[in-house]
Amino acid sequence: MAEDGPALAALARCVFTETFGAHFPAADLAAHLERAFGPDGLLADLEDPAIRFRMAEDGGDLAGYIKLAPMTLAVDHPPGSLEVKQLYILAPWQGKGVAQALMDWAIESARAEDAPALYLSVWSKGERAIAFYRRYGFVMAGTAPFTVGGTTEEDPVMRLDLA
């Protein structure tokens, strides 16, 4: 999996920049990209056995990925709950079933581990993403801060009960 690190980090940087880049000052964005997807972020997560990744490819091209991890969001949750940390799909593959395949894997994996619930945070202005998660049965469960540089937003936290 570590050999996939550079390609995965490049994809994450691209998706984050396309989706959120216009909302942050350039210096804050650059610092966030390095922290979140550099050696101490995504690349370190690839070495953590508690964090699982699933990648989607199309014809040898990386189309997206999902990251499933132990719960870190500061909302009340049952012990053993898991968290979808990132579901990132490159623009050419959005709306083509890639996100569904990755989310199905995350839900199946969480159920196989007897996790009582699956949580995620989502950008408050990401109506399309929120609608996607609602179709799976996720409901609002609180909010969590998300900081990039000097900007902090309260993002919705959503929960899917698995029991």
N, C-alpha and C positions, 0 to 999 in steps of 0.2 A: 504494500500500500504506500510506503514511503516514496517509492519510485514514481508514484502518481502525483506527488506533492506539488511540483512546479506547475503542472497543467491544471491541477485543482485550484491552486492559488491564483493563477492567471484568470481562470473562469470566474472565481469569486470576486476578484477585483473588477472584472468587466461588468458583471451583473450588478454589483453594488454601485458602481459608478453610473451605469445606465439608469438605474432605478432611483438612486438617492443623491447622486452627485450634484445636481443643480440646487440642492437645498442647503448646502454647506459651503463655507469659504474654502478655497482651494487648498490652503495650507492645512486646515483641519481635516479635510478629506484625505489628503496624502498621508498625514500622520495616522489616521484611523486605518487606512488600507494596510499600512506597514504593520501596525500593531495587531490588527485582526487577522490578517492573512499572511503574515511573515513568519519568521522562525519561532517566535514565542506565541503565536496564535494558531492558525489553522495547521501549519506544518508540525507544531508540537502535538496538536490534537491527533494527528495521524499515528503517533507513537503511543497514545494512551489507550490501553485495552478496554477501558470503560466507555469509550466513545466509538461508535460505529458509523461508518460511511457506506453509502450505496451510491454508485455513479451510474449514469445513463449515457450510453454511447449510441451513435448512429453512423454506421459505415466507418468506424474507427475514430470518429470525431466525438469529443466529449461534449455532451449536450446539457448536462446538469448533474446535481448531486443533492443528497439530503444527509444531514448529520443528526444522529440520535444519541443522546447523552443522559446521564443522571440529571435529575432536576436541580436547577440553580436559580430559577425565578423566585423572587421573594413574595409568594402568595401562598395561602394555606393550601396544602395538598396532602393526600394520603401518602404514607411511607411507601417507597418503591415506585413512585410515579416517575415517568421519563419525560424528556423534553426534546422536541424537534428544535434544534438550534439554528439550522439554516436549511432552506429548501430553495435552491438557486437554479434557475433554468435560463440558458442563453436565449435571447430574443427569437432566433429562427425556429426554435423548438417549442416556444410557448403556444399553448392552445392545441398541442398535437398529442396529448396523452402522456407526455413525459412526467409531468408533475403528479398525475394520478398514479402512475406506476411506482414512483418513488414513495408517495404517501401510503399507498397500499402496503409496500414493503415495511415502512416504519410502523404502521398499525399492527401488521402481522407479527413483526419482531417484538413489539411491546407486549402483545398478547401472549406470545410464546414465553416471555419472561415473567408472566403473571403480573405485569404492571397494572395497577388499578385504574390509572388514568394517564393520558398523554397531554402535555401542555406545550404551548408555543406563544411567543410574542409576535405581534404583527404590526407593521407600520400603520398608524392611525389613518393615514390618507390612502392606504392601499385597499381601496374598495374591492378590486378584483380578487385580491388575495383573501380578504375577509369573506367574500362570497364563496370562494373555493373551499375554505375551511368549514364554513357553515353547511355546505352540501355534504360534508363528511359527518356532520353532527356536532362539531365543536361549538361551544357556547362561551360567552364572555365570563371570565372568572376574576377579573381585576385589571390592574395596570402595573407596568414596570418601567422604570426609567431607562432610556437608551441615550447615551451621550456620544457625540462626535465633536471633539474640540470643545468650544465654548457653548455648544448647543445641546440642551437636554430636552428630550420629548418624553411624554408619558405614553407609552405604547400599550394598546390593549393586550391582555393575556387571555388566551382561549384554552379551553379544556375539553377533552373528549373522554368521557367515562368508558372504560373498557370492560368493567365487571358486569 
